[in-house]
């Protein structure tokens, strides 16, 4: 897990998975940003907007947990490696 303290604050780092998505109802394209360690997600019209929105949601979520005196979840693994593989199959 990864967190650090600096000047009276704790800083946490979370993995965010951003994927293309279609908006429910309108069918418009967009992006979903999901934070597996926290089980929360937000969206946006662009990757940048989805990222900014989910960062704000992470801060709000952690502040809410802190106010409720609940423990703040930490990322469980920073050692994972994510990649893609191209595999040929008969046409």
Residue pairs with C-beta under 8 A, 6 or more apart in sequence:
1 74
1 75
1 76
1 78
2 12
2 13
2 74
2 75
2 78
3 10
3 11
3 12
3 13
3 72
3 74
4 10
4 11
5 11
10 72
12 62
12 72
12 74
12 75
13 75
13 78
14 35
14 37
14 38
14 58
14 75
15 35
15 36
15 37
15 75
16 33
16 34
16 35
16 51
16 54
17 33
17 34
17 35
17 36
18 31
18 32
18 33
18 34
18 47
18 50
18 51
19 31
19 32
19 34
20 29
20 30
20 31
21 29
21 30
21 31
21 32
21 43
22 28
22 29
22 30
23 29
23 30
23 43
30 43
30 44
30 45
30 50
31 43
31 44
31 45
31 46
31 47
31 49
31 50
32 41
32 42
32 43
32 50
33 41
33 42
33 43
33 44
33 50
33 51
33 53
33 54
34 40
34 41
34 54
35 41
35 54
35 57
35 58
37 73
37 74
37 75
37 76
38 58
38 61
38 73
40 54
40 57
40 58
40 61
41 54
42 50
42 53
42 54
42 56
42 57
43 50
43 53
44 50
44 51
44 52
44 53
62 72
65 71
65 72
65 73
66 72
